[in-house]
């Protein structure tokens, strides 16, 4: 699969394929016990490391510590996980900070688990945003368009959107939103008209 052409591709990265697909392969009987045990062990290390990063904090009180490492001090209480997301910090610097604070993060010095922890921090903000977009898209896919809908009755729709929607006849607003050339403002108008049609229950 070419994830570069997929919707919500940050959720379909090659580096998290193991996390996404191994439970599915286990459920259908394609993952043997040995592989499953390795998977669970790796996930345990990842979750332990992420928990340690998210549950330990630094603040302006640690300004001297930041200075020692050549970093700008945090202006507010910040988790080590959020600190690691800063481009100039990274996991190595965070491990130095944790060590000086007397915290053992329990993160391996190398290997897939360490790499996954770093990548989760790197992509976390984008992943949250994309999950919201995916949830919004799912809601739009649940909003059905009547088969006899006359787009000419939606006066404010652009001419191009009217032409494409009338020709393609999408069955849901989600499908309509993915038609090239149909503007987001026209989708918003369409939703408004549909809600009015069913008494605001859509």
ROZA-841960 format. One line per 2 residues: number of its first residue (from 1); their letters; for each residue y, x, z of N, C-alpha, C. Coordinates in Angstrom, 3 decimals. Example, Ala and Ser with C-alpha at 12.3 -4.5 7.8 and 13.67 -1.06 7.14 Angstrom:
residues 2
1	AS	-5.690/13.190/7.800/-4.500/12.300/7.800/-3.300/13.200/7.800 | -2.250/12.850/7.080/-1.060/13.670/7.140/0.030/12.900/7.870
***
This chain:
residues 202
1	XX	-1.198/0.842/0.000/0.000/0.000/0.000/1.238/0.871/0.000 | 2.208/0.543/-0.868/3.449/1.289/-0.922/4.429/0.654/0.056
3	XX	4.493/1.201/1.282/5.317/0.574/2.313/6.793/0.635/1.979 | 7.211/1.559/1.109/8.621/1.642/0.739/9.084/0.380/0.031
5	XX	8.145/-0.370/-0.557/8.485/-1.602/-1.263/8.144/-2.847/-0.440 | 7.674/-2.630/0.790/7.265/-3.755/1.628/8.428/-4.262/2.468
7	XX	8.373/-5.563/2.804/9.342/-6.105/3.742/9.034/-5.539/5.126 | 10.087/-5.341/5.932/9.927/-4.866/7.312/9.091/-3.582/7.356
9	XX	9.415/-2.651/6.454/8.561/-1.470/6.306/8.579/-0.546/7.517 | 9.607/-0.633/8.381/9.589/0.198/9.578/8.472/-0.226/10.527
11	XX	8.019/-1.462/10.389/6.897/-1.927/11.206/5.562/-1.535/10.595 | 5.597/-1.046/9.343/4.366/-0.708/8.613/4.304/0.778/8.293
13	XX	4.824/1.613/9.175/4.852/3.060/8.937/3.438/3.626/8.941 | 3.247/4.707/8.191/1.915/5.327/8.146/1.528/5.910/9.489
15	XX	2.528/6.344/10.276/2.199/6.991/11.547/1.697/6.005/12.594 | 1.975/4.703/12.430/1.467/3.738/13.408/0.328/2.884/12.851
17	XX	-0.241/3.325/11.723/-1.351/2.581/11.114/-2.530/2.469/12.079 | -2.800/3.540/12.812/-3.902/3.529/13.778/-3.679/2.446/14.833
19	XX	-2.470/2.388/15.362/-2.140/1.410/16.401/-2.212/-0.020/15.877 | -1.804/-0.223/14.633/-1.782/-1.570/14.059/-3.157/-2.053/13.613
21	XX	-3.937/-1.136/13.026/-5.144/-1.558/12.320/-6.454/-1.351/13.085 | -6.475/-0.392/14.019/-7.729/-0.148/14.742/-8.200/-1.379/15.524
23	XX	-7.307/-2.087/16.252/-7.778/-3.299/16.939/-8.344/-4.342/15.977 | -7.773/-4.423/14.781/-8.282/-5.377/13.791/-9.666/-4.950/13.314
25	XX	-9.816/-3.644/13.033/-11.118/-3.157/12.573/-12.170/-3.317/13.664 | -11.760/-3.171/14.925/-12.687/-3.389/16.041/-13.123/-4.847/16.086
27	XX	-12.172/-5.751/15.881/-12.465/-7.183/15.964/-13.447/-7.640/14.899 | -13.428/-6.976/13.743/-14.331/-7.383/12.650/-15.562/-6.485/12.559
29	XX	-15.746/-5.629/13.564/-16.958/-4.830/13.632/-16.977/-3.553/12.818 | -15.810/-3.055/12.409/-15.757/-1.838/11.594/-15.422/-0.589/12.401
31	XX	-15.104/-0.760/13.674/-14.741/0.375/14.538/-15.831/0.561/15.586 | -16.517/1.710/15.552/-17.612/1.933/16.501/-17.071/2.291/17.885
33	XX	-17.968/2.360/18.862/-17.561/2.590/20.250/-16.863/3.929/20.438 | -17.351/4.966/19.770/-16.769/6.300/19.939/-15.319/6.320/19.461
35	XX	-15.085/5.741/18.294/-13.716/5.705/17.770/-12.822/4.849/18.656 | -13.359/3.737/19.136/-12.572/2.854/19.995/-12.185/3.543/21.295
37	XX	-13.103/4.315/21.849/-12.803/5.043/23.083/-11.708/6.074/22.852 | -11.757/6.762/21.704/-10.703/7.732/21.381/-9.355/7.026/21.220
39	XX	-9.395/5.876/20.565/-8.166/5.110/20.351/-7.571/4.669/21.689 | -8.405/4.122/22.573/-7.915/3.654/23.867/-7.369/4.800/24.705
41	XX	-8.034/5.959/24.621/-7.569/7.121/25.375/-6.192/7.561/24.883 | -6.023/7.608/23.561/-4.730/8.014/22.997/-3.640/7.014/23.363
43	XX	-3.960/5.715/23.256/-2.968/4.702/23.600/-2.590/4.773/25.076 | -3.565/5.120/25.911/-3.280/5.262/27.332/-2.292/6.381/27.597
45	XX	-2.469/7.505/26.909/-1.552/8.640/27.057/-0.157/8.259/26.569 | -0.093/7.569/25.431/1.198/7.148/24.874/1.921/6.209/25.832
47	XX	1.208/5.193/26.335/1.836/4.214/27.215/2.278/4.847/28.533 | 1.484/5.786/29.038/1.852/6.476/30.275/3.122/7.292/30.062
49	XX	3.189/7.994/28.932/4.373/8.796/28.633/5.608/7.938/28.449 | 5.476/6.831/27.719/6.612/5.935/27.500/7.087/5.318/28.813
51	XX	6.137/4.949/29.669/6.511/4.374/30.966/7.294/5.384/31.798 | 6.841/6.637/31.793/7.540/7.678/32.550/8.953/7.882/32.017
53	XX	9.103/7.863/30.704/10.423/8.039/30.096/11.346/6.862/30.400 | 10.794/5.658/30.397/11.610/4.458/30.587/11.930/4.182/32.052
55	XX	11.171/4.762/32.972/11.361/4.462/34.394/12.054/5.582/35.165 | 12.459/6.649/34.472/13.221/7.724/35.109/14.595/7.814/34.455
57	XX	15.630/7.979/35.293/17.001/7.869/34.808/17.846/9.091/35.163 | 18.902/9.272/34.373/19.937/10.263/34.668/21.273/9.532/34.650
59	XX	22.277/10.138/35.298/23.595/9.510/35.344/24.671/10.582/35.363 | 25.912/10.161/35.525/27.031/11.095/35.566/26.882/12.079/36.724
61	XX	26.105/11.699/37.728/25.881/12.590/38.872/25.099/13.834/38.469 | 24.418/13.771/37.328/23.630/14.912/36.848/24.406/15.746/35.833
63	XX	25.749/15.712/35.902/26.595/16.390/34.922/26.289/17.881/34.848 | 26.076/18.515/36.000/25.788/19.952/36.010/24.506/20.254/35.252
65	XX	23.526/19.385/35.393/22.252/19.562/34.701/22.453/19.494/33.190 | 23.252/18.565/32.744/23.546/18.458/31.313/24.235/19.722/30.819
67	XX	25.157/20.224/31.625/25.886/21.429/31.247/24.963/22.615/31.071 | 23.980/22.744/31.929/23.022/23.847/31.829/22.278/23.820/30.502
69	XX	22.038/22.629/29.993/21.273/22.476/28.754/22.169/22.342/27.525 | 23.479/22.475/27.720/24.402/22.397/26.590/24.543/21.009/26.013
71	XX	24.409/19.982/26.862/24.499/18.592/26.400/25.695/17.897/27.030 | 26.213/16.883/26.349/27.269/16.056/26.917/26.663/15.148/27.975
73	XX	27.323/15.074/29.122/26.799/14.261/30.216/26.790/12.787/29.842 | 25.814/12.076/30.376/25.739/10.635/30.152/26.834/9.946/30.959
75	XX	27.549/9.005/30.342/28.651/8.317/31.018/28.165/7.174/31.893 | 26.914/6.824/31.784/26.350/5.760/32.603/24.875/6.050/32.861
77	XX	24.299/5.299/33.774/22.888/5.482/34.083/22.056/5.215/32.838 | 21.258/6.210/32.451/20.507/6.136/31.199/19.067/6.560/31.427
79	XX	18.129/5.830/30.847/16.724/6.225/30.973/16.466/7.462/30.128 | 15.453/8.217/30.489/15.096/9.395/29.701/14.676/8.990/28.293
81	XX	14.110/7.798/28.154/13.727/7.312/26.827/14.957/7.129/25.950 | 15.988/6.451/26.482/17.211/6.247/25.701/17.927/7.570/25.448
83	XX	17.864/8.461/26.415/18.474/9.780/26.235/17.793/10.533/25.100 | 16.481/10.392/24.997/15.718/11.081/23.958/16.092/10.600/22.565
85	XX	16.655/9.410/22.459/17.044/8.866/21.163/18.294/9.542/20.615 | 19.040/10.233/21.465/20.236/10.931/20.986/19.821/12.085/20.080
87	XX	20.432/12.204/18.894/20.015/13.223/17.909/20.002/14.639/18.458 | 20.938/14.948/19.363/21.029/16.318/19.863/20.103/16.583/21.043
89	XX	19.330/15.585/21.440/18.479/15.764/22.623/17.027/15.977/22.211 | 16.286/14.909/21.957/14.881/15.053/21.596/13.983/15.225/22.804
91	XX	12.684/15.227/22.567/11.707/15.255/23.647/11.727/16.562/24.423 | 11.888/17.691/23.731/11.861/18.980/24.417/12.966/19.068/25.473
93	XX	14.181/18.659/25.105/15.297/18.687/26.056/15.047/17.723/27.213 | 14.493/16.560/26.900/14.202/15.576/27.939/13.170/16.127/28.914
95	XX	12.198/16.858/28.398/11.194/17.462/29.280/11.831/18.501/30.195 | 12.807/19.236/29.677/13.528/20.196/30.522/14.282/19.470/31.626
97	XX	14.950/18.380/31.262/15.691/17.598/32.254/14.736/17.039/33.309 | 13.618/16.478/32.862/12.641/15.911/33.789/12.115/16.974/34.743
99	XX	11.860/18.166/34.205/11.355/19.259/35.034/12.352/19.627/36.125 | 13.639/19.685/35.752/14.674/20.034/36.731/14.865/18.930/37.767
101	XX	14.510/17.702/37.383/14.592/16.587/38.328/13.314/16.435/39.148 | 12.330/17.289/38.857/11.062/17.226/39.575/10.158/16.098/39.126
103	XX	10.318/15.670/37.869/9.532/14.558/37.329/8.495/15.081/36.348 | 7.249/14.672/36.535/6.180/15.023/35.600/5.976/13.851/34.648
105	XX	6.353/14.036/33.387/6.242/12.959/32.407/4.810/12.744/31.937 | 3.963/13.746/32.098/2.570/13.608/31.685/2.372/13.520/30.190
107	XX	3.309/14.066/29.416/3.215/14.019/27.953/2.549/15.294/27.449 | 1.531/15.190/26.595/0.839/16.379/26.084/1.801/17.322/25.356
109	XX	1.459/18.606/25.352/2.307/19.601/24.694/2.229/19.508/23.178 | 1.185/18.882/22.668/1.025/18.731/21.220/0.080/17.561/20.956
111	XX	-0.118/17.257/19.678/-1.076/16.218/19.308/-0.431/14.916/18.873 | -1.284/13.976/18.447/-0.816/12.708/17.896/-0.072/11.863/18.927
113	XX	-0.527/11.884/20.174/0.126/11.073/21.204/1.571/11.523/21.404 | 1.783/12.826/21.455/3.141/13.355/21.612/4.016/12.952/20.421
115	XX	3.465/13.096/19.226/4.216/12.740/18.018/4.576/11.258/18.022 | 3.646/10.410/18.450/3.896/8.974/18.455/4.987/8.608/19.459
117	XX	5.007/9.280/20.598/6.054/9.037/21.598/7.424/9.390/21.021 | 7.500/10.522/20.335/8.759/10.932/19.716/9.207/9.930/18.654
119	XX	8.265/9.475/17.842/8.607/8.552/16.761/9.013/7.180/17.298 | 8.379/6.751/18.378/8.753/5.458/18.955/10.181/5.486/19.466
121	XX	10.582/6.621/20.032/11.970/6.759/20.474/12.914/6.790/19.284 | 12.522/7.519/18.242/13.359/7.661/17.052/13.613/6.319/16.375
123	XX	12.565/5.508/16.252/12.665/4.263/15.490/12.933/3.028/16.345 | 12.960/3.177/17.663/12.973/1.999/18.538/14.100/1.017/18.223
125	XX	15.314/1.519/18.056/16.435/0.630/17.771/16.263/-0.119/16.470 | 15.805/0.596/15.437/15.601/-0.021/14.127/14.448/-1.025/14.166
127	XX	13.407/-0.682/14.928/12.241/-1.572/15.017/12.619/-2.895/15.681 | 13.410/-2.816/16.760/13.862/-4.041/17.430/14.644/-4.918/16.464
129	XX	15.545/-4.279/15.701/16.345/-5.022/14.727/15.461/-5.658/13.659 | 14.461/-4.902/13.193/13.614/-5.422/12.128/12.689/-6.530/12.635
131	XX	12.264/-6.443/13.890/11.456/-7.514/14.467/12.259/-8.811/14.540 | 13.537/-8.680/14.886/14.398/-9.866/14.919/14.529/-10.470/13.532
133	XX	14.670/-9.586/12.530/14.768/-10.057/11.152/13.481/-10.751/10.724 | 12.331/-10.187/11.150/11.037/-10.779/10.802/10.878/-12.153/11.447
135	XX	11.329/-12.269/12.710/11.250/-13.557/13.403/12.145/-14.593/12.721 | 13.336/-14.130/12.302/14.258/-15.031/11.601/13.656/-15.487/10.273
137	XX	13.028/-14.530/9.559/12.405/-14.865/8.275/11.272/-15.864/8.470 | 10.514/-15.709/9.563/9.409/-16.633/9.829/9.936/-18.051/10.074
139	XX	11.054/-18.131/10.798/11.641/-19.450/11.054/12.098/-20.098/9.751 | 12.660/-19.268/8.848/13.096/-19.800/7.559/11.903/-20.267/6.736
141	XX	10.771/-19.567/6.876/9.573/-19.962/6.133/8.982/-21.265/6.663 | 9.353/-21.638/7.878/8.871/-22.892/8.453/9.784/-24.069/8.093
143	XX	10.952/-23.748/7.511/11.916/-24.785/7.146/11.680/-25.208/5.701 | 11.061/-26.357/5.522/10.631/-26.793/4.200/11.751/-27.497/3.432
145	XX	11.709/-27.318/2.108/12.661/-27.968/1.210/11.930/-29.117/0.513 | 12.449/-30.331/0.570/11.787/-31.461/-0.110/11.576/-31.165/-1.590
147	XX	10.440/-31.566/-2.100/10.103/-31.269/-3.499/11.055/-31.933/-4.482 | 11.696/-33.028/-4.053/12.609/-33.735/-4.950/14.076/-33.364/-4.713
149	XX	14.289/-32.256/-4.014/15.660/-31.874/-3.654/16.485/-31.570/-4.901 | 17.669/-32.179/-4.969/18.585/-31.959/-6.088/19.675/-30.990/-5.639
151	XX	19.590/-29.757/-6.103/20.548/-28.733/-5.676/21.961/-29.016/-6.172 | 22.092/-29.876/-7.170/23.421/-30.224/-7.671/24.210/-31.017/-6.631
153	XX	23.502/-31.596/-5.653/24.193/-32.370/-4.616/24.849/-31.475/-3.574 | 24.474/-30.189/-3.565/25.080/-29.236/-2.629/26.280/-28.625/-3.346
155	XX	27.426/-29.250/-3.201/28.589/-28.925/-4.021/29.050/-27.478/-3.917 | 28.931/-26.882/-2.746/29.487/-25.540/-2.547/28.553/-24.417/-2.985
157	XX	27.331/-24.735/-3.389/26.413/-23.694/-3.863/26.966/-23.035/-5.116 | 26.785/-21.720/-5.209/27.238/-21.017/-6.407/26.428/-21.480/-7.613
159	XX	27.015/-21.354/-8.792/26.340/-21.778/-10.019/25.025/-21.028/-10.194 | 25.045/-19.701/-9.932/23.838/-18.890/-10.113/22.723/-19.346/-9.177
161	XX	23.071/-19.628/-7.919/22.062/-20.072/-6.960/21.492/-21.431/-7.351 | 22.362/-22.343/-7.778/21.878/-23.657/-8.212/20.883/-23.522/-9.360
163	XX	21.234/-22.667/-10.320/20.383/-22.490/-11.496/19.028/-21.922/-11.112 | 19.025/-20.902/-10.255/17.765/-20.251/-9.889/16.917/-21.129/-8.983
165	XX	17.539/-21.785/-8.032/16.791/-22.654/-7.127/16.200/-23.848/-7.871 | 16.956/-24.398/-8.821/16.471/-25.539/-9.601/15.319/-25.143/-10.507
167	XX	15.362/-23.908/-10.992/14.309/-23.449/-11.911/13.052/-23.028/-11.162 | 13.208/-22.296/-10.066/12.056/-21.745/-9.337/11.448/-22.773/-8.380
169	XX	12.271/-23.667/-7.836/11.816/-24.711/-6.917/11.056/-24.149/-5.710 | 11.689/-23.331/-4.882/11.017/-22.818/-3.680/10.660/-23.970/-2.748
171	XX	9.578/-23.811/-2.013/9.145/-24.882/-1.108/9.691/-24.714/0.306 | 10.174/-23.508/0.634/10.766/-23.271/1.951/12.067/-22.504/1.788
173	XX	12.892/-22.546/2.832/14.148/-21.791/2.811/13.853/-20.294/2.791 | 12.758/-19.895/3.436/12.378/-18.483/3.411/12.139/-17.993/1.998
175	XX	11.417/-18.789/1.216/11.182/-18.428/-0.187/12.500/-18.374/-0.953 | 13.367/-19.340/-0.699/14.663/-19.376/-1.382/15.487/-18.136/-1.072
177	XX	15.420/-17.673/0.179/16.223/-16.515/0.591/15.765/-15.226/-0.066 | 14.530/-15.213/-0.590/14.002/-13.994/-1.215/14.150/-13.999/-2.737
179	XX	14.785/-15.013/-3.272/15.012/-15.060/-4.719/16.204/-14.176/-5.063 | 16.027/-13.176/-5.916/17.144/-12.300/-6.284/18.315/-13.103/-6.850
181	XX	19.500/-12.827/-6.347/20.686/-13.507/-6.850/21.131/-14.688/-6.020 | 20.267/-15.164/-5.118/20.651/-16.263/-4.229/21.360/-15.662/-3.018
183	XX	22.606/-16.031/-2.834/23.436/-15.405/-1.807/23.099/-15.908/-0.405 | 23.282/-15.054/0.613/23.076/-15.487/2.003/23.960/-16.679/2.375
185	XX	25.188/-16.707/1.849/26.075/-17.841/2.151/25.515/-19.144/1.586 | 24.849/-19.047/0.430/24.240/-20.242/-0.155/23.039/-20.704/0.664
187	XX	22.296/-19.753/1.213/21.168/-20.109/2.085/21.679/-20.829/3.324 | 22.794/-20.348/3.879/23.384/-20.994/5.054/23.808/-22.426/4.724
189	XX	24.393/-22.606/3.542/24.785/-23.951/3.104/23.564/-24.857/2.954 | 22.514/-24.306/2.371/21.287/-25.070/2.158/20.694/-25.524/3.486
191	XX	20.684/-24.625/4.469/20.170/-24.971/5.798/20.991/-26.114/6.393 | 22.324/-26.013/6.251/23.194/-27.058/6.778/22.917/-28.411/6.150
193	XX	22.733/-28.434/4.834/22.443/-29.690/4.143/21.086/-30.255/4.556 | 20.094/-29.375/4.713/18.763/-29.834/5.110/18.780/-30.408/6.517
195	XX	19.517/-29.773/7.407/19.616/-30.286/8.774/20.276/-31.660/8.786 | 21.296/-31.808/7.967/21.959/-33.106/7.880/21.043/-34.179/7.333
197	XX	20.161/-33.785/6.424/19.243/-34.738/5.787/18.239/-35.304/6.780 | 17.795/-34.442/7.734/16.769/-34.900/8.683/17.350/-35.165/10.068
199	XX	18.653/-35.370/10.135/19.266/-35.750/11.407/19.351/-34.633/12.406 | 19.470/-33.383/11.904/19.661/-32.250/12.800/18.427/-31.748/13.481
201	XX	17.237/-32.207/13.048/16.003/-31.785/13.709/15.408/-30.526/13.101 | 15.932/-30.044/11.955/15.368/-28.868/11.298/15.864/-27.631/11.990
***
